[in-house]
């Protein structure tokens, strides 16, 4: 079966605009798009892709919270997990198993309601379990590698799934060894005995902290750059005098310099150019080359010699 055949069946769609599926709300269409509810469906779609040579670009879209989709779209296959992949279960031993599509705030709140602690930090991260494993997401002194026991990863090329530990995934600060052909379908987390009241209090603290320090009510994709070892990226950008610096309709937030906000005139290219420019200015002023945390999907025009490899 080919992808065109799956389009005819209604399993896969053509030319689905991706912008509304991201927090920035801009970006063009995917050549092929599929909402996937089961692992069997996922394998079937990937097998169809592979039957055409497996060279068709692949991207997995979670909640679209750390991604910038090109204005021209993505000339490949975009998958969005749901259905079975959105399930969460708390086991008798206190471990929590969540599908790759589970939102991190839901994971945190489900664990807390069951009297399990440790995952409260996820309440402030607007992503999914799959994305958290891919980038070892974390904040407030915790990260995914600290609590994850195993992740189930499906290889898009072979359609085989394996369970991998944090060590096997080489999890480090905002890093894993997973690539575009690896799809995280689920993960199991260790938790600690707690009470719902204690967990709720901790989540309120985290939510309040973020509300006071981060730009709410704006179009953004969260933290743009990873923090260097020596200094937080936001402070470094601020010390370079870049709060409010704009390219087109995208600008560095005046509230937190590691958040780039967009107005209703902004394009994906504006954000790409802003990231490129800020990266260059900081490197020239401070001698530190910032590494982007946000992911660029599709093709972008290079705005100068140092485009950071975002193409």
NORCORJO-V893553 format. One record per residue. RES is the residue in one letter. D_FIRST is the distance of its C-alpha to the first C-alpha in whole Angstrom. Layout:
res/d_first
RES/D_FIRST
RES/D_FIRST
//
This chain:
res/d_first
X/0
X/4
X/7
X/8
X/6
X/7
X/10
X/11
X/11
X/13
X/12
X/12
X/15
X/16
X/20
X/21
X/25
X/25
X/29
X/30
X/28
X/30
X/34
X/35
X/33
X/32
X/29
X/27
X/23
X/20
X/17
X/15
X/16
X/15
X/18
X/17
X/19
X/18
X/17
X/14
X/13
X/13
X/12
X/9
X/9
X/10
X/8
X/5
X/9
X/10
X/8
X/9
X/13
X/13
X/16
X/15
X/18
X/18
X/20
X/21
X/23
X/26
X/29
X/29
X/33
X/33
X/31
X/31
X/28
X/29
X/30
X/28
X/25
X/22
X/20
X/17
X/15
X/18
X/17
X/20
X/21
X/22
X/23
X/23
X/24
X/27
X/29
X/32
X/34
X/38
X/38
X/42
X/42
X/42
X/39
X/36
X/33
X/30
X/27
X/26
X/26
X/29
X/32
X/35
X/38
X/36
X/36
X/39
X/41
X/39
X/41
X/44
X/44
X/44
X/46
X/45
X/46
X/44
X/41
X/43
X/43
X/39
X/41
X/41
X/38
X/36
X/32
X/30
X/30
X/27
X/29
X/32
X/31
X/29
X/33
X/35
X/36
X/40
X/43
X/47
X/47
X/44
X/41
X/37
X/38
X/41
X/40
X/36
X/36
X/32
X/29
X/26
X/24
X/20
X/19
X/16
X/16
X/16
X/15
X/18
X/21
X/25
X/28
X/30
X/34
X/35
X/37
X/34
X/32
X/35
X/36
X/39
X/40
X/37
X/35
X/33
X/31
X/27
X/25
X/23
X/20
X/22
X/21
X/24
X/23
X/26
X/30
X/33
X/37
X/40
X/43
X/46
X/48
X/50
X/51
X/49
X/52
X/52
X/48
X/49
X/52
X/50
X/47
X/49
X/51
X/48
X/47
X/50
X/50
X/47
X/49
X/52
X/50
X/47
X/46
X/45
X/44
X/43
X/39
X/39
X/36
X/39
X/40
X/40
X/41
X/41
X/45
X/47
X/49
X/52
X/52
X/49
X/47
X/48
X/52
X/52
X/50
X/53
X/56
X/54
X/55
X/52
X/52
X/51
X/50
X/47
X/45
X/44
X/43
X/43
X/46
X/47
X/48
X/51
X/51
X/49
X/48
X/45
X/43
X/42
X/43
X/41
X/43
X/41
X/42
X/40
X/37
X/34
X/36
X/39
X/38
X/37
X/40
X/42
X/41
X/41
X/45
X/46
X/45
X/47
X/50
X/50
X/49
X/52
X/55
X/54
X/52
X/49
X/46
X/44
X/40
X/38
X/36
X/34
X/31
X/30
X/27
X/26
X/29
X/32
X/35
X/38
X/41
X/43
X/43
X/42
X/39
X/38
X/35
X/33
X/31
//
